[in-house]
């Protein structure tokens, strides 16, 4: 028999970049090119002071840094940790910043299923945590619905592997275990 007092399992999930972040990146590149070029053209046509060439150079250098900054902050990973009966979800940005998003006692989960269920479309949530690898990937994404004392009904969308689900299994309600693991109910 397993000792349930010493469970610690972690999983790292890399978030896929949405289309919105690609558009922001392309817009940033266009601005880094267009603004300095405009300053240089104005300076060469003698419409403004020739010092605008220097300003354009410094703006271009700043723009290179801005491109790096925007691109690196679009690298998002989520870390799921099962520590005994608690699921801890942390967000890691650019492999430098870590912030705990959620600490969830798995015993209070009311629903744990895949989001293609019709039930998730009917439910209303006061707070939604989207910590999945890809929001459109219905096959590997799960959602957990629970009652939070401060927020009310909340939902967590995440992409756990078999180890995380197996570590959650002893603490989940029986009807969730039967439906999710044994396909009954």
C-alpha positions in Angstrom: 0.0 0.0 0.0 1.2 3.5 -0.9 2.1 6.0 1.8 -0.2 8.9 0.9 1.6 11.3 3.3 4.7 11.7 1.1 3.4 12.6 -2.3 5.3 15.1 -4.3 5.0 15.1 -8.1 5.6 17.9 -10.5 5.1 18.5 -14.2 6.2 21.4 -16.4 4.0 22.4 -19.3 5.1 24.9 -22.0 2.4 27.2 -23.1 1.9 27.5 -26.9 2.0 31.0 -28.2 -1.4 32.3 -29.2 -1.9 34.2 -32.4 -2.3 37.5 -30.4 1.3 37.2 -29.2 2.6 36.7 -32.7 0.7 39.8 -33.8 2.3 41.8 -31.0 5.7 40.6 -31.9 5.3 41.5 -35.6 3.9 44.9 -34.6 6.9 45.5 -32.3 9.4 44.6 -35.2 7.6 47.0 -37.6 7.7 49.8 -35.1 11.4 49.3 -34.3 12.1 49.6 -38.1 9.6 52.4 -39.0 10.2 54.9 -36.3 14.0 55.2 -36.7 13.7 55.2 -40.5 11.2 58.1 -40.3 13.6 60.1 -38.1 16.5 59.4 -40.5 14.5 60.4 -43.6 13.4 63.6 -41.9 16.9 64.4 -40.9 18.3 63.8 -44.4 15.7 66.0 -46.0 16.7 68.8 -43.7 13.2 69.1 -42.4 14.4 68.7 -38.9 17.6 68.9 -37.0 20.4 66.5 -38.1 20.6 65.3 -34.5 17.6 63.2 -35.3 20.0 60.6 -36.9 21.4 60.1 -33.4 18.0 59.9 -31.9 17.1 57.3 -34.5 20.2 55.2 -33.7 19.4 55.2 -30.0 15.7 54.4 -30.7 16.8 51.5 -32.9 19.1 50.2 -30.1 16.2 50.5 -27.6 14.0 48.8 -30.1 16.3 45.8 -30.4 16.1 45.5 -26.6 12.3 45.9 -26.7 12.0 43.0 -29.3 14.1 40.7 -27.1 12.0 41.7 -24.0 8.6 41.2 -25.7 9.7 37.9 -27.2 11.2 36.5 -24.0 8.1 37.4 -22.0 5.9 35.5 -24.3 7.7 32.3 -23.2 5.3 31.0 -20.6 5.4 27.7 -18.7 3.2 26.3 -16.1 4.4 24.0 -13.3 1.9 21.7 -11.7 2.9 20.2 -8.3 1.0 17.7 -6.3 2.1 18.1 -2.7 0.1 15.5 -0.7 -3.6 16.6 -1.3 -2.8 20.1 -2.7 -2.4 21.0 -6.4 0.0 24.0 -6.7 0.0 25.8 -10.1 2.9 28.2 -10.8 3.4 30.4 -13.8 7.0 30.8 -15.1 7.7 33.7 -17.5 10.9 33.6 -19.6 12.4 31.1 -17.2 13.2 33.9 -14.8 10.0 34.9 -13.0 7.9 32.5 -11.0 4.5 33.3 -9.6 2.1 31.0 -7.8 -1.2 31.1 -9.6 -3.3 28.8 -7.5 -3.1 26.5 -4.5 -6.0 24.1 -4.7 -7.0 21.4 -2.1 -8.1 18.6 -4.4 -10.7 17.4 -2.0 -13.0 20.3 -2.7 -13.1 19.7 -6.5 -16.7 19.2 -7.6 -16.1 18.4 -11.3 -12.9 17.1 -13.0 -13.4 16.4 -16.7 -12.5 17.3 -20.2 -13.8 20.6 -21.5 -15.7 19.0 -24.4 -18.5 18.1 -22.0 -21.7 19.9 -22.5 -21.8 20.7 -18.7 -18.9 23.2 -18.9 -20.7 25.3 -21.5 -23.7 25.6 -19.2 -21.8 26.6 -16.0 -21.0 30.2 -15.0 -17.7 30.9 -13.2 -16.7 33.9 -11.1 -13.0 33.2 -11.8 -11.3 31.1 -14.5 -7.6 30.1 -14.4 -6.4 29.1 -17.8 -3.2 27.3 -17.1 -3.3 24.8 -20.0 -0.6 24.2 -22.6 -3.0 25.1 -25.4 -6.5 26.5 -24.9 -7.7 24.8 -28.1 -6.4 21.4 -27.3 -9.5 19.6 -25.9 -7.9 16.2 -26.0 -5.3 16.8 -23.3 -6.9 19.6 -21.3 -9.0 19.1 -18.2 -11.0 21.5 -16.2 -11.6 21.4 -12.4 -14.6 23.2 -10.9 -14.5 24.0 -7.2 -16.1 26.4 -4.7 -13.7 29.1 -3.4 -14.7 30.8 -0.2 -13.9 34.3 -1.5 -14.7 34.0 -5.2 -17.5 31.5 -5.4 -17.5 28.9 -8.3 -14.1 28.8 -10.0 -12.6 26.8 -12.8 -9.1 25.7 -13.5 -8.1 24.6 -17.0 -4.9 22.6 -17.0 -3.0 19.9 -18.9 -2.0 17.2 -16.4 -0.2 14.1 -17.2 -1.0 10.6 -15.9 1.3 11.0 -12.9 -0.5 14.2 -11.7 -3.9 12.6 -12.3 -2.8 9.5 -10.4 -1.6 11.6 -7.5 -4.9 13.4 -7.4 -7.0 10.2 -7.5 -6.9 9.3 -3.8 -8.2 12.7 -2.7 -10.9 13.2 -5.3 -14.6 12.5 -4.7 -15.7 9.0 -5.6 -18.1 10.0 -8.4 -15.2 11.9 -10.1 -12.9 8.9 -9.8 -15.5 6.5 -11.2 -16.3 8.8 -14.1 -12.7 9.9 -14.9 -10.7 6.8 -14.3 -13.2 3.9 -14.8 -15.6 5.6 -17.3 -18.6 4.9 -15.2 -21.4 7.2 -14.2 
